[in-house]
């Protein structure tokens, strides 16, 4: 059993701390938000993440996981301290490191014995050296410490599974023995461990997210070309994916990427390149395509409905992806804003993201279920691919609408089936006439 302190109880911190506790370690999670800490002590989750609540309760009751606002309590017996605080987007697209600075300063002022400090937050290249300087210059008296970069690769909606079944663990440090000590925490996960220097580890995170965002923007640009040329992007992506050099992952055309990682990480990487005299043309194109894809959905609605003034547009889904309540950089909210600006009456349904949305976009009318959502609507727009949406009675929904217009921003439904039901259907990149083809793997 190791003694671990985790700074921050957001998606990364709460999942990281809870999973380490589930692996048999003693974990204390520190957060400055007193109300949040009290809710966590009562078993109330600040985020929606499948499987997390049960794991928190199990490890809290076992005495392996606890929560506090006190750095003294968190660091008292700690051998490792993970910095898992937010690095939001700054004014010019740069990563805002104020919370990392605050955590590093608090660690430096509080530590009473040697520590291994691990940066888990997504931070610009060079932050590990910067954190080491902050700790060294803030300590009241010199105490030995090491800094290790261990970027997170957790996907919201499957974060617990991703932690317990990683593709790899990346560790970077100038102190080999410290990196090897952190590696011991991950050995039981039986995944490859990549050992490198601090800056390379930090760059691996940004390069990984930028590449995945590029794949999404690539297939979305292909989808627009497919629409013009009468091809089906879903079959194009499937055919491409059988090539082992390409693969099928992240080739789903839709409304573009969103969430707390891809948008800000691509911008931050472009900012780093700009400030060092580079010209990140590909990254800028990735961002431009992603931005247009959201507007493209609104244009589809406008093309089918006509003048949107006082038209009722129903949005199926608000979260940036399924299995989360996170609406940060959600394409659905951008589409909603476009529609509202055109004078539309916007209503929406999402299984878990409606409370978060109401706080930031109160003009959207929330509905109790998809059937109430569709009743009397001029168009239905699918924006989040929740599994439960696949099982809806689409015939009932079609009959209840004022105009049976369906804009499928996630290509969840078969065009021919939807048209047979009675919908005027538009997907993303599905340029053929609704008669699909079958690809058979031999």
N, C-alpha and C positions, 0 to 999 in steps of 0.2 A: 504493500500500500504506500503510495506517494501522497504527499501533502501539496495540494495545488490551489492557487488563488486565481480566480478569473475576474478581470475588471470589465464590467459591462454585462448587462443581461438582455441585450437585444437578440436578434436571430442567431448571430454567431456565438455570442457569449453564453446564452442560455443553453443552446444545443451543445456547445463544446463542454461546458461545465457538467451538464447532466450526463452526457455520454461518458466522460472520464469517470464520474462517480459510478456509473453503471458497470464500468470495467474494474471496479473495486478500489478506487482511490478515494481519499477524503478531499472534498472540494468545498471551498467557500467562495461564493460569488459576491462581488462588491458592486454596488450601484449607488450613485448619489441621490437617486429619486426615492425618498422615504416611502411615499405612497405605493410605488411599484414594488419595493422590497416587502412591504407589509402584505400586499396582495399575493406575492409569491409565497410568503410564509403560510398563507391561508390556502394555498393550492390554486390560486387564480392565475391563469396564464395571460400575459400581456400580448401574446401573439397567437395566431392559429397555425399550428403545425402538427400534422397527423402523428400520433404516437407520443408526442412530447409530454403532454399532461400526465399520462399514466406513468411515464418514466420518472418525471419529477417527483410525483407522489411516492413512488416506490423507494427512491433513493433518499428522499427526505425522511421517510419513516424509518429507514434503515440507519439513519444517522451519518450517511456518507455525503450528503449534500445540504448546505445551509446558505442563507442569504443575510447580508448585512450592508449597512451604509458605512461601516468603519474600516478604514485601511489598516488600523492597528490590529483589529480582529482578523482581517483577511490575511495579513502578512505574518502574523505571530509565529506560526509553525511552517509557513510555506517554504517549499524547496523550489517551486516553479511558479511564476506569475505570468498569466496570459493577458495581453492587452487586446481586448475585443470591443473597442469603442467605435462609434461611427466616424466615417471620414466623408462627410457630405460634399456635394459639389460646391465649389467656390464661385465667385463672381465671374471669373474668366474661364471656367471649366476645370480649374485646378482642384486638387483634393484639399479640403479644409482640415488641417491637422490640429485644431485647437483642443480637441478632446484627447488626442494622443499626447500632446504636450502636457495637459493637465494630469493625465494618468502617470506619465513618466515623472513629473515633478512630485506627485503625491507618493509614488513608490520610493523615490529618492529620500524624501523627508521622513518616511516611516520605517524603512527597512532597518533591521537591527543585526542582520546576519547575511552572509553571502546568498545571492539569488541568481537564478537563470531567468531572464526576462525574455518572453517570447512575444513577438509582434504577430498577432493573428489577423488584425485588421488589414484591409487592403490599403497599402500606403505607397506613395511615390518612391521610385528608385533612389536610394540614398537615405531613406528615413531611419534605417537601422543604425547607421553611423550618427545621425542626428539625435536619436533617442539616447544613445550611449553618452554623447556629449552633455545632454540635458541632465541625465542621472549623475554623471561625474561632477558636473558643475553645481548641482543643487544639493548634494549630500552634505549634511552638517560636518561629518567626518568621513574619511575614506573607508568604504566597505567594498570588498570584491564583488563583482557581478559580471555576467556575460549577457550579450544580446543575441538572440536567435530569431531569424525570420522563418515563420511557418505559415504561409498563406493558406486561407481557407478556400475550399472548392465545394461548398454546400449549395445545393439548389433548394430554394424555398418550395415547400410542398413535399420534399423528400429528404430533408436535411438530416434527420436522424438516421435514415438508411444510408445516406451518403457518408456520414461520419463513420458508421460502423463497417461500411464496405467501400472504402476509398479506392480509386484507380491508382493513386500514388500519394505519398506524403513527401512534401518538399521542405527541406531544412537547409537554411543558409546561415553561416556564421564565420567569423574570423577565429573563433575558438572551437577547434575540432572536438575537444572533450565535452564542451557544453552541448554541441549539436548531437553527439552520440548519446548524451544523457537524455535529451529530449526524444531521441529515436526510441529509447527504451519504453517510453510511454505508449508508443504506437506499434510496438512489435506484435502484440496480441492480435492486431487487425490483419496481419499477414498480407500486407500490400507492399509493393516496391517502395523503397525510401531513396529519394534523390538528395544527395548531399552536395552542397555547392557553397559559394560565397554569398554574403548578404545581398548584394545588389542583383546578382543573377536570380536568386530566389524571388526577390521582389518583382523582377521583370517577368519571370515565368507566369506569375498571376495575371499581370496586365496583358501579356501576349496571348495567353489562353483565352481570356474573355474577349479580346479584340478579334481573335480568329473565329470564335463561335458567332460573334455578332456579324462578322463578315459573311459567314455562310448564310445567315438568316437574310441579310440584305441582298446577297447574290440571288438566292432563290426567289425573293420578292421582286427583284428586277426582272428575272426570267418570267415570273408570273404575268407581269404587265405585257411583256412581249408575246407570251402565249395567248393572252386575250385578243391581241390584235391579229395574230396569225391563225387562230382557230385550233390551238393545241391545248392539251390538258396538263397543267403543271404538276398535278399529283402523279400522273403516269410518267412524266418527264423525270421527276425526282426519284421515283421508284426505279426507273431504268438506269439513271445515273448511279444510284446507290449500290447496285450490284457490282459495280467496279470497286474492287478492294482498295484502290487508291483514293476513293471518294467516300464510300460508306453512306448509310442512310441518315445518320444523326444530323439534326439541325438543318434539315432540308424541307421543313414544312412551311409552305407559303401561307401568309396570313396578314395580320394587322401590324406586324413588326415587333421588335423586342421592347421590353420595358423592365420595370423592377428597380431594385436598389443598386444593381451591379453593372450590367452591360452599359446603360446610358452614361453613367458617370465615369466608368472605367475607360471607355473609349475616348470620352472627352478629355479625361486626365492624361491619357497617353499622348493624345494629340497635342495637348498643352505642353507636356514635357518636351516633345519633339520641337514644337514651335520655339520654346524658350532656349533651345540649344541650336537654333539656326537651321533646323530641318524643315522639310515641306511634306507633312503627312497626307499626301493626296488620297491614298486609299482610305485612310481613316475618315477623312472628310466626306468622301463619297458614301461610305457606309452610313454615316450619320444623316446625310442628305436623303438617301434612299429610305431610311427608316422613318424619317420625318414625313416624307411624302406619302408613304404607305398608309398612314393614318388619314391624311386628307383624301387619299384615293377612295377610302371606304365611304366618306361623306359624299364624295362626288358620285359614287354609285347610287347612293340613296337619292340624291338630288336628281339624277338622271331618270330614275324610275318613278319618283313621286312627283317631280316638278317643283313648283314653288313650295318651299318648306314653311312658309308663314302659317302658324297655327296648326300645322300638321302634327299628329301624334306619332312620335317615333319611339319604338320600344327597344331597349337595349338588353340583350340577354347576356349578362356577365359584366362585372365591373373590375374585379381583381386583374392584375397584369398577367396572371396565369392561374391555372386551376390549383386547388388544394392549398390556397393561402388567402389571407384577408388583406394582403399588401396591395395598396393602390399606388405606390410610388412609381411615377413615370408610366402609369398604366395607359396603354393605347385607348382603352375604353373611355377614359376621362377626357382625352384629347378629342376623340370623336364627338363626345357629348358637348364639349365646348364649341366645336365647329357648328353643330346642329343648333345649339342655343343661340349662337350669333346670327344664324339664318332665320331666327324667329320660330323655330320648332318647339313644340311641347315635348319634353323628353321625360320618359319614365324608364325605370330599370328594375331588374331583379338579379340578385346574386346570392348564393347560399350563405356566405359569411362576410362579404365586403361592404354591405350596405351601410352599417353604422359608420365605418371609416369614411365612406364617400359622402354621407350626409354632412359630416363635419366640415368638409372642404368645398362641396358643391350642393348647397341646400336647394338649389333650383330644380334639381332632378327629383321627380316624384318616385318614391319607392313603392313597389308592389309586393304582395305577400307570396306570390308564386308565379310561375311562367304563364299560367292560364289567365290570371287576372291581368298580367302584363300585356298580353296580346289582345285582349278584348277591346274592340273598337279602334285598334291602332292602324295607322296608314302604312307602316312598315315595321318589320321585325329585323333587328340587326344582331347577329351572333358575334360576340366579342371575346368571350372567355370559354375555353373548351372543357367545362365541367362534365364529368362522366354522366351525371344525372340528366343533362340536356339531351343525351343520345337516346334516352328512353321516353321522351315526351310523345304524347299523342298529337302528332303534327296535323292530322286531319281535323281534330277538334280546334286546334289553334288557328288553322287556316280559315275555318268556317266562322270563327268569332271575330276576325279582323274586318275593319272597314275596307281596307284594300289588302289583298293577300300577297303582299310584297315581302320577300325574304332575301336579305343580303347576308350571306354566310361568310363572315370574315375569318372563320377558322376552318372552312371546308369540312364541316362536321357531317353534312348530309349529302346524299347522292342526288345530283341535279335531276336526273330522269325521274327518280321516285318523287321528289318534291314537286316537279311539274305535273306529274300524274295526279298528285293529291289536289293540285289546283293553284299552287304558288307561282307567281312570277319570280323566278329564282335567279340570283347572281351569286357566284362564289368568287374566289380569288384565283385568277389564272386558269379558269376552267372555260376555255374558249370554244370548245366543241358544242354540238347542238343538243347535248344531253344524252346521246347514245354512247355509253362508255365502252371500254375494251378491257379485257382481262389479261393481266400479265402472269404467266405461270413460270415459277422457278423450277428448272429441271436439274 
